[in-house]
């Protein structure tokens, strides 16, 4: 039976790239009567969060992507969270050590940096191998005695060429010179993606791995692990990356990438899924508008185009409009709009912010309009008249953007602590520091209490509005960004 999977990492916003890969996996499985599995790759314990996992699951369900097996629905090959499978990975890592296919490495990060510096000076471009990292028996014993925990690395050929077969690209040749002795098991006992990915795909009987082309360079390591274990390797299919309109890799700095941004901005899930389905693939009759059911019926993965598909918000808005006009009756429209705009939990969060400021119900709409917009209408002149000069406004917004990108908790008081700390670092009165953020959130210097407003808007819309404000102020040059990043890192750490 055909078995495919999508394996998101719960370390941030639910990315449209995850939905894109999930959609094509689901269509491949459904077309051929197979199974679609969702697996959570949470081996990065410092960044993975329960909240992020829940958001990923809810956003994929909002799109209408349903899986047959996963952490929430169970299945015969669980558990489906990698953090719950540590003993399994340790077993296979030690099996590789016993067979001479992996080794304990006691090299410290400082030593590795020094080795890299020495290699650069000599013009050596090769990746690290066992011969580069090995220590004498006496050094190993000393480090053991000092209580140092080793990592487990895989043995990799010193030279030669690895040939990987890809369903869309045919034979891909890569030099072993460029493949490092990959860490398989970290010092804390958790696996890296590479070991966990191979072990899980084998134990979960995955037959086809359909993933983004950014993983092509990892394919030699994975193929080698399959050979070491004596397992059959799933068929590989590396899909083209989504691109910004300028052809660069899709990134949140140039394009909102969170699924929740589009949900909260009033897009229909059918339209977003339809648009993702057009990324590198088309219906046999070239129709631009189609449902998930229609896509599954017509799906042929071999018809994927390898050209970088462009994710264009304006095109998505046009398609969304078609869905609204052609598929929603007036009563359907009322139902959808009410469900999006007026869910009780949303109103319960908004109304307390304006309760004491209104005298009639008619005043509610203008006071709360900012909560029902995607991005406010801004021009550079919108920021005129603020206490901060233009250069400082840009710096304050850029620091805020970077800080908010790293913020996990989205509670009012935590947002206050974060931005108050930035204001103190820049030696700016908090009231003056926040003015550009008021404009970014609402399009004016007047809005309900800022931190409460940001908490209600949520991380996706808030971050997008800060980046939108920066764009309207001209942004930061590459050279300027490097200088600001250096200063920001010194504060953030």
C-alpha positions in Angstrom: 0.0 0.0 0.0 1.1 3.5 -0.8 2.1 5.3 2.4 3.3 8.9 2.5 3.8 11.4 5.3 4.2 15.1 6.1 6.5 15.8 9.1 6.3 19.4 10.4 8.5 20.8 13.1 6.5 22.6 15.8 8.9 25.5 16.2 7.0 28.4 14.8 4.1 29.6 12.7 2.3 27.0 10.5 4.0 27.6 7.2 2.2 27.6 3.8 5.1 25.5 2.6 4.1 22.8 5.0 0.5 22.9 3.7 1.9 22.8 0.1 3.9 19.6 0.8 1.0 18.1 2.8 -1.5 18.8 0.0 0.6 17.0 -2.7 1.3 14.0 -0.3 -2.4 13.7 0.4 -3.4 13.9 -3.2 -0.9 11.2 -4.2 -2.1 8.9 -1.4 -5.8 9.5 -2.1 -5.5 9.1 -5.8 -3.8 5.7 -5.4 -5.8 4.4 -2.4 -3.0 4.9 0.0 -2.5 6.3 3.5 -1.5 9.9 4.5 0.4 10.2 7.8 1.2 13.2 9.9 4.3 13.0 12.1 5.6 15.6 14.5 9.3 16.1 14.2 10.0 17.7 17.6 13.6 16.6 18.3 14.6 20.2 18.7 13.5 20.4 22.4 14.7 24.0 22.8 12.4 25.4 20.1 9.5 22.9 19.9 6.4 23.9 21.8 3.0 22.3 22.5 1.3 25.5 21.3 3.1 25.4 18.0 2.0 21.8 17.4 -1.6 22.6 18.2 -1.5 25.5 15.8 0.0 23.4 13.0 -2.7 20.7 13.4 -5.6 23.2 13.5 -4.3 25.2 10.5 -4.0 22.1 8.4 -7.5 21.0 9.5 -8.8 24.4 8.6 -7.6 23.9 5.1 -9.4 20.6 4.9 -6.3 18.4 5.0 -7.1 15.2 6.9 -4.6 12.5 7.8 -5.2 8.8 8.4 -2.6 8.4 11.2 -1.1 11.0 13.5 -0.5 12.1 17.1 -4.1 13.2 17.5 -5.8 10.2 15.8 -3.4 7.4 16.6 -2.5 4.5 14.3 -0.7 1.2 14.1 2.9 2.7 13.9 2.9 5.3 16.7 3.8 7.1 18.7 3.8 9.9 16.0 5.8 12.4 18.0 9.6 11.9 17.7 10.1 13.2 21.2 8.2 10.0 22.4 10.5 7.7 20.4 13.9 8.5 21.8 14.6 4.9 23.0 13.9 3.6 19.4 16.5 6.0 17.9 19.1 5.2 20.6 18.7 1.5 19.8 19.4 2.0 16.1 22.2 4.5 16.7 24.0 2.0 18.9 23.4 -0.7 16.3 25.3 1.5 13.8 28.2 1.9 16.3 28.4 -1.8 16.9 28.6 -2.4 13.1 31.3 0.3 12.6 29.0 2.5 10.7 28.9 5.3 13.3 31.2 6.6 16.0 31.2 8.5 19.3 32.6 12.0 18.8 33.9 14.1 21.7 34.9 17.2 19.7 33.6 20.4 21.2 31.9 23.2 19.3 35.0 25.4 19.9 37.3 22.7 18.5 35.1 22.3 15.4 35.2 26.1 14.8 38.9 26.1 15.1 39.2 23.2 12.6 37.0 25.1 10.2 39.1 28.2 10.5 42.3 26.2 9.8 40.7 24.5 6.8 39.6 27.9 5.4 43.2 29.2 5.7 44.4 26.2 3.7 41.7 26.5 1.1 40.2 23.1 2.0 36.5 22.8 1.1 35.8 19.2 2.1 33.2 18.3 4.8 34.3 16.8 8.1 34.9 13.0 8.1 35.9 10.5 10.8 39.6 11.0 10.0 39.2 14.7 10.7 37.4 14.3 14.0 39.0 11.3 15.6 40.9 11.7 18.9 43.6 9.5 20.5 42.4 6.8 22.9 44.0 8.7 25.7 42.1 11.9 24.8 38.8 10.0 24.6 39.4 8.4 28.1 40.2 11.8 29.6 37.0 13.3 28.2 35.0 10.4 29.5 36.6 10.9 32.9 35.7 14.6 32.8 32.0 13.6 32.3 31.8 15.0 28.7 28.9 13.6 26.8 29.6 12.6 23.2 27.5 12.8 20.1 27.1 9.9 17.7 28.1 10.6 14.1 27.7 8.5 11.0 30.6 7.2 9.0 30.7 8.8 5.5 32.9 7.9 2.5 36.0 10.0 2.2 35.7 10.3 -1.6 33.7 9.3 -4.6 30.2 10.1 -5.9 26.8 9.2 -4.5 24.0 8.7 -7.1 20.4 9.4 -5.8 17.3 8.5 -7.8 14.5 11.1 -7.8 11.1 10.5 -9.4 11.0 13.9 -11.0 14.7 14.6 -11.6 16.1 11.2 -12.5 19.7 10.5 -11.3 21.3 13.1 -9.1 25.1 12.9 -8.6 26.7 14.4 -5.5 30.3 14.3 -4.3 30.9 12.6 -1.0 33.5 15.4 -0.4 30.6 17.7 0.4 28.8 15.3 2.8 29.8 15.6 6.5 29.9 12.9 9.2 26.4 13.9 10.2 25.5 13.9 13.9 22.8 11.2 14.4 22.4 11.3 18.2 22.9 14.5 20.1 24.7 14.6 23.5 21.3 14.8 25.3 20.2 11.6 23.7 17.8 13.1 21.2 18.2 12.2 17.5 18.8 14.7 14.7 16.4 14.9 11.9 18.4 12.6 9.7 18.4 9.5 11.9 14.8 10.0 13.1 13.6 10.6 9.6 15.1 7.4 8.2 14.1 5.2 11.2 10.6 6.5 11.3 10.0 6.2 7.6 11.1 2.6 7.7 9.2 1.6 10.8 6.1 3.5 9.6 6.4 1.7 6.2 6.6 4.9 4.2 6.8 4.0 0.5 7.3 7.5 -1.0 9.0 10.6 0.4 7.5 13.7 -1.2 9.3 16.7 0.2 10.8 20.0 -0.8 14.0 20.3 -2.9 15.9 21.8 0.0 16.4 18.2 1.3 18.2 17.0 -1.9 21.6 17.7 -0.3 20.6 15.4 2.6 19.6 12.5 0.4 23.1 10.9 0.3 23.1 10.7 4.1 19.7 9.1 4.1 20.5 6.7 1.3 23.6 5.7 3.2 21.7 5.0 6.4 19.3 2.8 4.5 22.2 0.9 3.1 23.8 0.6 6.6 20.6 -0.8 8.1 19.9 -3.1 5.1 16.5 -1.5 4.5 14.7 -0.7 1.2 14.7 3.1 0.6 11.4 4.8 -0.2 11.1 6.4 -3.6 12.1 10.1 -3.4 10.3 13.0 -5.0 11.7 16.5 -4.3 9.2 19.2 -5.1 10.2 22.7 -6.2 10.4 25.4 -3.6 7.7 28.1 -3.4 9.1 31.5 -4.5 8.4 35.1 -3.9 7.3 37.2 -6.9 11.0 38.3 -7.3 11.9 34.5 -7.6 13.7 34.4 -4.2 12.8 31.6 -1.8 9.5 32.3 -0.1 10.2 34.1 3.2 8.1 35.9 5.7 10.2 39.1 5.3 8.8 39.4 1.7 5.5 37.5 1.9 3.3 36.5 4.8 4.0 32.7 5.1 1.8 31.7 8.0 -1.3 29.8 7.1 -3.0 31.6 10.0 -2.3 35.0 8.4 -4.5 34.0 5.5 -7.2 32.5 7.7 -7.3 35.6 9.9 -7.2 37.9 6.8 -10.5 36.4 5.6 -9.4 34.0 2.9 -11.5 30.9 2.3 -9.7 27.6 3.0 -10.9 26.2 -0.3 -9.2 29.1 -2.2 -5.9 28.8 -0.3 -5.8 25.1 -1.0 -6.8 25.6 -4.6 -4.0 28.1 -5.0 -1.4 25.8 -3.4 -2.5 23.1 -5.8 -1.6 25.3 -8.7 2.0 25.6 -7.4 3.9 23.7 -10.0 0.9 21.6 -11.1 -2.1 22.2 -13.2 -5.4 20.4 -14.1 -5.5 18.5 -17.4 -7.9 21.2 -18.8 -5.8 24.0 -17.4 -8.7 25.3 -15.3 -7.5 27.6 -12.5 -10.3 27.0 -10.1 -10.8 23.5 -8.7 -11.7 21.8 -5.5 -9.6 19.3 -3.5 -11.8 16.5 -4.7 -11.3 17.5 -8.3 -7.6 17.8 -7.8 -7.4 14.3 -6.3 -9.4 12.8 -9.2 -7.0 14.4 -11.8 -3.8 14.2 -9.8 -0.6 12.9 -11.5 2.6 13.6 -9.6 4.7 13.0 -12.7 3.1 16.2 -14.2 4.8 18.4 -11.6 6.8 21.2 -13.1 10.3 21.8 -11.6 10.2 25.5 -12.2 10.0 27.5 -9.0 6.3 28.2 -8.5 5.6 31.8 -7.5 3.4 32.5 -4.5 1.7 35.8 -5.4 -0.8 37.3 -2.8 -2.6 39.3 -5.5 -3.2 36.2 -7.5 -4.5 34.4 -4.4 -6.8 37.3 -3.7 -8.2 37.1 -7.2 -8.8 33.4 -6.9 -10.4 33.9 -3.4 -12.8 36.4 -5.0 -13.8 33.8 -7.6 -14.6 31.3 -4.8 -16.6 33.9 -2.9 -18.6 35.0 -6.0 -19.1 31.6 -7.6 -19.5 29.3 -4.7 -21.1 31.3 -1.9 -24.8 32.2 -2.1 -25.9 35.3 -0.1 -26.9 33.1 2.8 -23.6 31.1 2.6 -21.7 34.4 2.5 -23.5 35.6 5.7 -22.7 32.3 7.4 -19.1 32.4 6.4 -18.6 36.0 7.3 -20.3 35.7 10.7 -18.1 32.6 11.5 -15.0 34.6 10.6 -15.8 38.0 12.0 -17.9 37.3 15.0 -17.0 34.1 16.8 -17.8 34.5 20.5 -14.2 34.1 21.6 -13.0 36.9 19.2 -15.8 39.3 20.4 -15.1 38.5 24.0 -11.5 39.6 23.5 -12.3 42.7 21.6 -15.3 44.3 23.3 -13.5 44.9 26.7 -11.0 47.1 24.9 -13.6 49.5 23.7 -16.4 49.0 26.3 -15.7 52.2 28.3 -15.2 54.3 25.1 -18.6 53.9 23.4 -21.9 55.6 23.9 -23.9 53.9 21.2 -23.5 50.5 19.4 -22.9 52.4 16.2 -19.5 53.4 17.5 -18.3 49.9 17.8 -17.6 49.4 14.1 -15.1 52.3 13.6 -13.4 51.6 16.9 -12.9 47.9 16.1 -12.2 48.1 12.3 -8.5 47.3 12.8 -9.4 43.9 14.1 -11.2 43.0 10.8 -8.5 44.2 8.4 -5.6 42.3 7.0 -3.0 45.1 6.7 -3.9 48.8 7.3 -3.5 51.3 4.5 -0.2 53.0 5.1 2.0 55.6 3.4 5.3 57.0 4.6 3.5 60.2 5.4 1.3 58.3 7.9 4.3 58.3 10.2 4.8 62.0 10.1 4.4 64.0 13.3 5.7 61.2 15.6 8.2 62.1 18.3 10.9 59.8 16.8 12.7 60.9 13.7 12.4 58.6 10.6 15.6 56.8 11.1 14.8 55.9 14.7 11.2 54.9 13.7 12.7 52.4 11.3 15.2 51.1 13.9 12.4 50.7 16.5 10.2 48.8 14.1 13.0 46.6 12.9 14.1 45.7 16.4 10.4 45.0 17.3 10.0 42.8 14.2 13.0 40.7 15.1 12.0 40.5 18.7 8.4 39.5 17.9 9.6 36.9 15.4 11.3 35.1 18.4 8.5 35.7 20.9 6.6 32.5 21.9 4.2 33.8 24.5 1.6 36.2 23.1 0.1 37.4 26.4 -0.4 41.1 27.0 2.1 41.3 29.9 4.8 39.3 28.1 4.5 41.6 25.0 4.8 44.6 27.4 8.0 43.2 28.9 9.5 42.5 25.5 8.8 45.9 24.0 9.5 47.8 27.2 12.9 46.1 27.2 13.6 47.3 23.6 12.6 50.8 24.5 15.0 50.8 27.5 17.8 49.4 25.4 17.3 52.2 22.8 17.0 54.8 25.7 13.6 55.9 24.4 10.5 56.7 26.4 8.1 53.8 26.1 5.3 56.1 24.9 7.5 57.5 22.1 8.9 54.0 21.2 5.3 52.6 20.8 4.0 55.3 18.5 5.2 53.7 15.3 3.8 50.4 16.5 0.4 52.1 17.1 0.5 53.2 13.4 1.6 49.8 12.3 -1.3 48.1 14.0 -4.1 50.5 13.2 -3.0 53.0 10.5 -3.1 55.8 13.0 -1.7 56.8 16.4 -5.0 56.1 18.0 -6.2 52.6 18.7 -7.3 50.5 21.7 -4.5 49.7 24.3 -1.6 48.5 22.1 -0.5 45.4 24.0 -4.1 44.1 24.3 -4.6 44.9 20.6 -1.5 42.8 19.7 -2.6 40.0 21.9 -6.0 39.9 20.2 -4.6 40.2 16.7 -2.3 37.3 17.4 1.3 36.7 16.3 0.7 36.3 12.5 -1.2 39.5 11.9 0.9 41.5 14.3 4.2 40.4 12.7 2.8 41.0 9.3 1.7 44.5 10.2 5.1 45.4 11.6 6.8 44.2 8.4 4.2 46.1 6.4 5.0 49.3 8.3 8.7 48.8 7.7 8.1 48.3 4.0 6.2 51.6 3.8 9.0 53.4 5.5 11.5 52.1 2.9 12.8 49.3 5.0 16.5 48.7 5.9 19.3 48.2 3.4 21.3 45.0 3.5 24.3 46.9 4.9 22.2 48.6 7.5 20.5 45.4 8.4 23.9 43.8 9.3 24.8 46.7 11.6 21.4 46.6 13.3 21.4 42.8 13.6 24.7 43.0 15.4 23.3 45.5 17.9 20.1 43.6 18.3 21.9 40.3 19.0 24.0 42.0 21.7 20.8 43.0 23.4 18.8 39.9 22.7 21.4 37.6 24.2 
